[in-house]
Amino acid sequence: MVKAEAKFFNFHQISKLPRLAWCAVVHGDKKHIDVFHGPHVEIRGSFFVEGAWDKSFEYGGFDDSTVFMGSGGKIIDDKVLFAAPCHTLERLYLLHSGPKVFLSNSMIFLLNKSKFEFDINYIPYHSAIISIQLGTKDYTRSVPTLNNNRIFFYSHCNIQIDKELNIKELKKKSPPTFSDFASYKGFLISKLKGLSENANAESRIIKYSLLGTVSSGYDSAACAALGREIGCEKVITLSKGQKCDSGAEIAAALGYTNIKKYDQKEYMNIPGFPEAEFVATGVLGEDMVMAPFEQDMERSILLTGFHGDRCWRLSQEQVTPYIVRGDPSGSDMGEFRLRVGFIHAPIPFWGAAKHQEIRNISNSVEMRPWVLGRNFYDRPIPRRIVEESKVARHLFGQKKQYIAVKLWISLKSMKSKMTPQSFHDFIKFYKAHKKQRTWAKQIYYRFMYSFYFTYLLFKKLVTLLLGIPLHVAFTFSPWWFKFTNSPDAPSFLLHWGKSVIENRYAINDENFQEKDQN
């Protein structure tokens, strides 16, 4: 038996690229795989990676981890394997063109390198991209490009490509069984400690320190408490003007002395177009409030509580192993993260495939002392974590606060939430391109979008008048989901964002190789 000839990586480091961005080109007719990457991507002979996991860095076993935070690729004999993160806030993007497969952790980099473009006449890009909130089973798997190609999405999985360019999706490793609070919290602590050790391995070019986030709610406070247990020393927090959602008092009670605080609207003071890299992900800029923390986030492991609202909820709705979410919050930081250079670690995603076991713990007898009886805002697991860290009960988790900013529905709402220079530039782009849309398709999507909101209004009215909740699931079925976002001005934000940031990925010579000058 003749062993197949092994492939190998041909790395091209380019200092102008975002620090953690990469794009791989797998050639069907060649042994080598070209990888174009930013200066903070860690390069080894048989693998490359941006991110961290809970095992030895030198071994390169990120594909076998249940808490891999980041992305990377590795050679396995005559095949190549690429790994997406073990959360659904980011993904891998793939495009097949002729004898090549392009694959990247940035959709904008993928398009630039493959020479394809978004189709401005395809309206539901945003809905397709955020459909991952429907879960890993039902999300939209691809979207069209101009000139009849497709961008494929791969979330919470690994991808194997053989020498014939056959693509196989592989499941992530299953997390362990959680029998009680101690086993679950022990899992979180051990994985967080392993992640930090990996991110600070001696052989790394770039090392990362822990950075907590905290608000007055449940989830980020619990993550900050877990981080503090293993030595996290710095935390960031946001306030919402007079209605303060700041977690500064909670952070101080946890023992943090290095607390950085910004107002929710501080991003409005950033020059240029700060919203562009957030909307260029295809999400509507909810997390651009994080932009002022850029310097604090550099070379950090950012601990966040995204998905805690579903995973740690006490009530019994939507218990699923497919990581179903209620919203796409946290999903628009991808381009920002790659440019700034930090690892995003949303802790509630860890072990979320065992949602039923986690929910059983929340509803167990041992957790009753931490149950407040507040319907949809009652989360005993994070409450116990925080209270056992000596934080008083009344300081957190009392009522739901919203810090995120969302650019949706109308130009009027967008104007109030974007910087003046960004809104002005977007309006110019919108007016220059809106007539490229086919009128029949525009009318169709407007009708379906109006029908969706009419249904929501009817559902709310029936519930209020009759006290009977109306359960019709079609609104969030995969097919209907594409009509749940505005087909008008907000649907152009992705295209505008790409036009603003695409120059950071403008590399043309495939043989160009450069050493980092930093």
PyMOL commands that set and color helices and strands:
alter all, ss='L'
color gray80, all
select helices_A, chain A and resi 62-64+107-114+125-134+181-199+219-229+248-254+266-269+276-279+288-297+308-311+334-340+347-349+352-362+365-370+380-387+393-395+411-417+420-436+439-466+473-476+480-483+489-505
alter helices_A, ss='H'
color red, helices_A
select strands_A, chain A and resi 8-13+22-27+32-37+42-43+47-52+69-76+79-83+92-97+100-104+142-144+150-154+157-161+167-171+209-213+234-239+258-263+300-304+343-346
alter strands_A, ss='S'
color yellow, strands_A
deselect
rebuild
show_as cartoon
